[in-house]
C-alpha cells in the first residue's frame, strides 16, 4: 500500500507539489485569522447590573435596591440564575443567561426590565449595565507617569483625556481608571457661622446645585436675525463657588465663603495602584465580547 502511494506520488509530482503548497497556504491563512486569547473564555454568559447609592449601609442597599432588582430580573426569558451582592454604597447583580442566548439580546431584556423598575427604587438611584465584556476581558493594563505632575493631575489626565481616546479604539468595551486622587471642589461648612446667619444646611446644598447649570432664554429678533439668549452658570473655579449666594441676612446677601471653607481636595477612596513600591495612576482596558484580543491590544498600543 505504501509502495503504491509512493509510486503514485512520483508519477504525479505536479499535483502533489500543488496540494502541498495549497495546504501550506491554507494553514498560514488559518493562523492569521484565528482569534488568539491568553486563556480560553470559560466565563458565564452574563449581564452585570451596577447600582450606586452613596453613603448607605449594606443592609439598606440590600433591602431597597438589590432585592427589588433581583426579584424582578429572575423572570426574564433565558435566565439561568441571578446572583447579587450588596456592599457599602453600591450593589452588584449578575444575571446569568443560558449559553444559547445572544448577549446583546440579554442586555436589551435586562435594560427593558430596569426601566420598568425605576419607580420602585429610592429617589436618585439609577441602575446601569456593566460593559459588554466577559470575566476575562481585562486584556491590557497601563500606567500614566510623569515626574512633574501630582497623582491628582495624572488622574485628571487619565479621566478626561486618555480614557476617552482609548474608548474609541475598535473592540474596547470600557476603560476603567485606577489609582491616584480624584479631584473635587470641597465645601467644609462651619455650623457656627451657618447658625449666625440663621440658615439651614439644605440652603447651601440647594444653592450650589442651582448655581452649577446653564439656562436657556429663548431668542431676540434684531435686524432680521435671531440672537440666542442663554445664561452661563457652570462652576469653573473655587472663586465661583465662594461667590454663590445662599440667602440673605438683614437685606444683605450671604455667600458660601461666609459660612464655609472652599478648597480643591481629593475624593474618598478605598484602594490604590502601586508600581515598583510607588503609588501610580493607570487604567484597565476591557475588550468587548467576541473580539480578537491580540488585535485589540495592538490597536490600543498603536
Protein Blocks (a to p, Z undefined) as FASTA:
>chain_A
ZZmmmmmmmmmmmlmmmmmmmmmmmmmmmmmmmccdfbdcfbdcddddddddehiafklm
mmmmmmmmmmmmmmpghiabdcddddehiacddddddfklcfklmmmmmmmmmmmmmmmp
cehiacdddddddfklpmbccddddfkbcfklmmmmmmmmmmmmmmmpghiabdcdeehj
dddddddddfklmmmnopafklmmmmmmmmnccddehjadeehiacdddddfbdfbfklm
mmpcfbdeehiacdfklmcccdddddddfbdcdeehiacddddddddehiafklmmmmmm
ZZ
